[in-house]
Amino acid sequence: QVQLVESGGGLVQPGGSLRLSCAASGSIFNIYQLGWYRQAPGKQRELVATITRDDSTNYADSVKGRFTISRDNAEKTVILQMNSLKPEDTAVYYCNGRRTVWAPLFSWGQGTQVTVSS
C-alpha cells in the first residue's frame, strides 16, 4: 500500500496562500484517484479536491476558483495550491487516494494543519 505524507501547512492571514504537498512512498502513476480532504474542529472530514489518472479534477463548491490540485507522477507528489484563504478553511488537511475506482481509500496519514487567522 502506498504511504502518503502531507506537508506545507501553517498559519496564514486571510487572503493569503499556502501550497500543500503530498509525498508518496511509491509510484502514483497507476493510482486511479488522489485527493485532498480536510477536517475542521468538531466537524466531519470532507472532500476538498480530487484528481484522476487522466488529470480530471473535481472540487468542493467552497473552494472552487481558489484551490488548484495537481499531480506530478515523476516526483510522486500531489500538490494543493490554496489561494484567497478564508478563516473557514482552517482545518487539518489530509491526502488520500484509491488505486482503482472500486478500491477503498488508503490508510489516513497525520495530515497537516492549516490555520487562517489574522
Contacts in CASP RR format, 6 or more apart in sequence:
PFRMAT RR
TARGET T0000
AUTHOR 0000-0000-0000
METHOD contacts of the structure
MODEL  1
QVQLVESGGGLVQPGGSLRLSCAASGSIFNIYQLGWYRQAPGKQRELVAT
ITRDDSTNYADSVKGRFTISRDNAEKTVILQMNSLKPEDTAVYYCNGRRT
VWAPLFSWGQGTQVTVSS
1 106 0 8 1.000
1 107 0 8 1.000
2 24 0 8 1.000
2 25 0 8 1.000
2 26 0 8 1.000
2 28 0 8 1.000
2 31 0 8 1.000
2 99 0 8 1.000
2 106 0 8 1.000
3 24 0 8 1.000
3 25 0 8 1.000
3 26 0 8 1.000
3 106 0 8 1.000
3 107 0 8 1.000
3 109 0 8 1.000
4 22 0 8 1.000
4 23 0 8 1.000
4 24 0 8 1.000
4 25 0 8 1.000
4 78 0 8 1.000
4 95 0 8 1.000
4 96 0 8 1.000
4 97 0 8 1.000
4 106 0 8 1.000
4 109 0 8 1.000
5 22 0 8 1.000
5 23 0 8 1.000
5 25 0 8 1.000
5 95 0 8 1.000
5 109 0 8 1.000
5 110 0 8 1.000
6 20 0 8 1.000
6 21 0 8 1.000
6 22 0 8 1.000
6 93 0 8 1.000
6 94 0 8 1.000
6 95 0 8 1.000
6 109 0 8 1.000
6 110 0 8 1.000
6 111 0 8 1.000
6 112 0 8 1.000
7 20 0 8 1.000
7 21 0 8 1.000
7 22 0 8 1.000
7 23 0 8 1.000
7 112 0 8 1.000
8 18 0 8 1.000
8 19 0 8 1.000
8 20 0 8 1.000
8 21 0 8 1.000
8 112 0 8 1.000
9 18 0 8 1.000
9 20 0 8 1.000
9 93 0 8 1.000
9 112 0 8 1.000
9 113 0 8 1.000
9 114 0 8 1.000
10 18 0 8 1.000
10 112 0 8 1.000
10 113 0 8 1.000
10 114 0 8 1.000
10 115 0 8 1.000
11 115 0 8 1.000
11 117 0 8 1.000
12 18 0 8 1.000
12 85 0 8 1.000
12 114 0 8 1.000
12 115 0 8 1.000
12 116 0 8 1.000
13 116 0 8 1.000
13 117 0 8 1.000
13 118 0 8 1.000
14 85 0 8 1.000
14 86 0 8 1.000
14 87 0 8 1.000
14 116 0 8 1.000
14 117 0 8 1.000
14 118 0 8 1.000
15 83 0 8 1.000
15 84 0 8 1.000
15 85 0 8 1.000
15 86 0 8 1.000
15 116 0 8 1.000
16 83 0 8 1.000
16 84 0 8 1.000
16 85 0 8 1.000
16 116 0 8 1.000
17 81 0 8 1.000
17 82 0 8 1.000
17 83 0 8 1.000
17 84 0 8 1.000
17 85 0 8 1.000
18 82 0 8 1.000
18 85 0 8 1.000
18 114 0 8 1.000
19 79 0 8 1.000
19 80 0 8 1.000
19 81 0 8 1.000
19 82 0 8 1.000
20 36 0 8 1.000
20 79 0 8 1.000
20 80 0 8 1.000
20 82 0 8 1.000
20 93 0 8 1.000
20 95 0 8 1.000
20 112 0 8 1.000
20 114 0 8 1.000
21 77 0 8 1.000
21 78 0 8 1.000
21 79 0 8 1.000
22 34 0 8 1.000
22 35 0 8 1.000
22 36 0 8 1.000
22 77 0 8 1.000
22 78 0 8 1.000
22 79 0 8 1.000
22 80 0 8 1.000
22 95 0 8 1.000
23 76 0 8 1.000
23 77 0 8 1.000
24 76 0 8 1.000
24 77 0 8 1.000
24 78 0 8 1.000
25 76 0 8 1.000
26 76 0 8 1.000
27 73 0 8 1.000
27 76 0 8 1.000
28 34 0 8 1.000
28 71 0 8 1.000
28 73 0 8 1.000
28 76 0 8 1.000
28 77 0 8 1.000
28 78 0 8 1.000
29 53 0 8 1.000
29 73 0 8 1.000
30 53 0 8 1.000
30 99 0 8 1.000
31 53 0 8 1.000
31 97 0 8 1.000
31 98 0 8 1.000
31 99 0 8 1.000
32 52 0 8 1.000
32 53 0 8 1.000
32 97 0 8 1.000
32 98 0 8 1.000
32 99 0 8 1.000
32 100 0 8 1.000
32 101 0 8 1.000
32 103 0 8 1.000
33 50 0 8 1.000
33 51 0 8 1.000
33 52 0 8 1.000
33 53 0 8 1.000
33 97 0 8 1.000
33 98 0 8 1.000
33 101 0 8 1.000
34 50 0 8 1.000
34 51 0 8 1.000
34 71 0 8 1.000
34 78 0 8 1.000
34 95 0 8 1.000
34 96 0 8 1.000
34 97 0 8 1.000
35 47 0 8 1.000
35 48 0 8 1.000
35 49 0 8 1.000
35 50 0 8 1.000
35 51 0 8 1.000
35 69 0 8 1.000
35 78 0 8 1.000
35 95 0 8 1.000
35 96 0 8 1.000
35 97 0 8 1.000
36 48 0 8 1.000
36 49 0 8 1.000
36 50 0 8 1.000
36 69 0 8 1.000
36 78 0 8 1.000
36 80 0 8 1.000
36 93 0 8 1.000
36 94 0 8 1.000
36 95 0 8 1.000
37 45 0 8 1.000
37 46 0 8 1.000
37 47 0 8 1.000
37 48 0 8 1.000
37 93 0 8 1.000
37 94 0 8 1.000
37 95 0 8 1.000
37 96 0 8 1.000
38 45 0 8 1.000
38 46 0 8 1.000
38 48 0 8 1.000
38 89 0 8 1.000
38 91 0 8 1.000
38 92 0 8 1.000
38 93 0 8 1.000
38 94 0 8 1.000
38 114 0 8 1.000
39 45 0 8 1.000
39 46 0 8 1.000
39 91 0 8 1.000
39 92 0 8 1.000
39 94 0 8 1.000
40 88 0 8 1.000
40 90 0 8 1.000
40 91 0 8 1.000
41 91 0 8 1.000
43 91 0 8 1.000
45 94 0 8 1.000
46 60 0 8 1.000
47 60 0 8 1.000
48 59 0 8 1.000
48 60 0 8 1.000
48 63 0 8 1.000
48 67 0 8 1.000
48 80 0 8 1.000
48 93 0 8 1.000
49 57 0 8 1.000
49 58 0 8 1.000
49 59 0 8 1.000
49 60 0 8 1.000
49 63 0 8 1.000
49 67 0 8 1.000
49 68 0 8 1.000
49 69 0 8 1.000
49 80 0 8 1.000
50 57 0 8 1.000
50 58 0 8 1.000
50 69 0 8 1.000
51 57 0 8 1.000
51 58 0 8 1.000
51 69 0 8 1.000
51 70 0 8 1.000
51 71 0 8 1.000
51 78 0 8 1.000
55 71 0 8 1.000
57 69 0 8 1.000
59 65 0 8 1.000
59 67 0 8 1.000
59 69 0 8 1.000
62 88 0 8 1.000
63 82 0 8 1.000
63 89 0 8 1.000
66 82 0 8 1.000
66 83 0 8 1.000
66 84 0 8 1.000
66 85 0 8 1.000
67 80 0 8 1.000
67 81 0 8 1.000
67 82 0 8 1.000
67 83 0 8 1.000
68 80 0 8 1.000
68 81 0 8 1.000
68 83 0 8 1.000
69 78 0 8 1.000
69 79 0 8 1.000
69 80 0 8 1.000
69 81 0 8 1.000
70 78 0 8 1.000
70 79 0 8 1.000
70 81 0 8 1.000
71 77 0 8 1.000
71 78 0 8 1.000
71 79 0 8 1.000
72 78 0 8 1.000
72 79 0 8 1.000
78 95 0 8 1.000
80 93 0 8 1.000
82 89 0 8 1.000
82 114 0 8 1.000
85 114 0 8 1.000
85 116 0 8 1.000
86 116 0 8 1.000
87 116 0 8 1.000
87 117 0 8 1.000
88 116 0 8 1.000
89 114 0 8 1.000
89 116 0 8 1.000
90 114 0 8 1.000
90 115 0 8 1.000
90 116 0 8 1.000
90 117 0 8 1.000
91 114 0 8 1.000
92 111 0 8 1.000
92 112 0 8 1.000
92 113 0 8 1.000
92 114 0 8 1.000
93 111 0 8 1.000
93 112 0 8 1.000
93 113 0 8 1.000
93 114 0 8 1.000
94 108 0 8 1.000
94 109 0 8 1.000
94 111 0 8 1.000
95 109 0 8 1.000
95 111 0 8 1.000
96 105 0 8 1.000
96 106 0 8 1.000
96 108 0 8 1.000
96 109 0 8 1.000
97 105 0 8 1.000
97 106 0 8 1.000
98 104 0 8 1.000
98 105 0 8 1.000
98 106 0 8 1.000
END
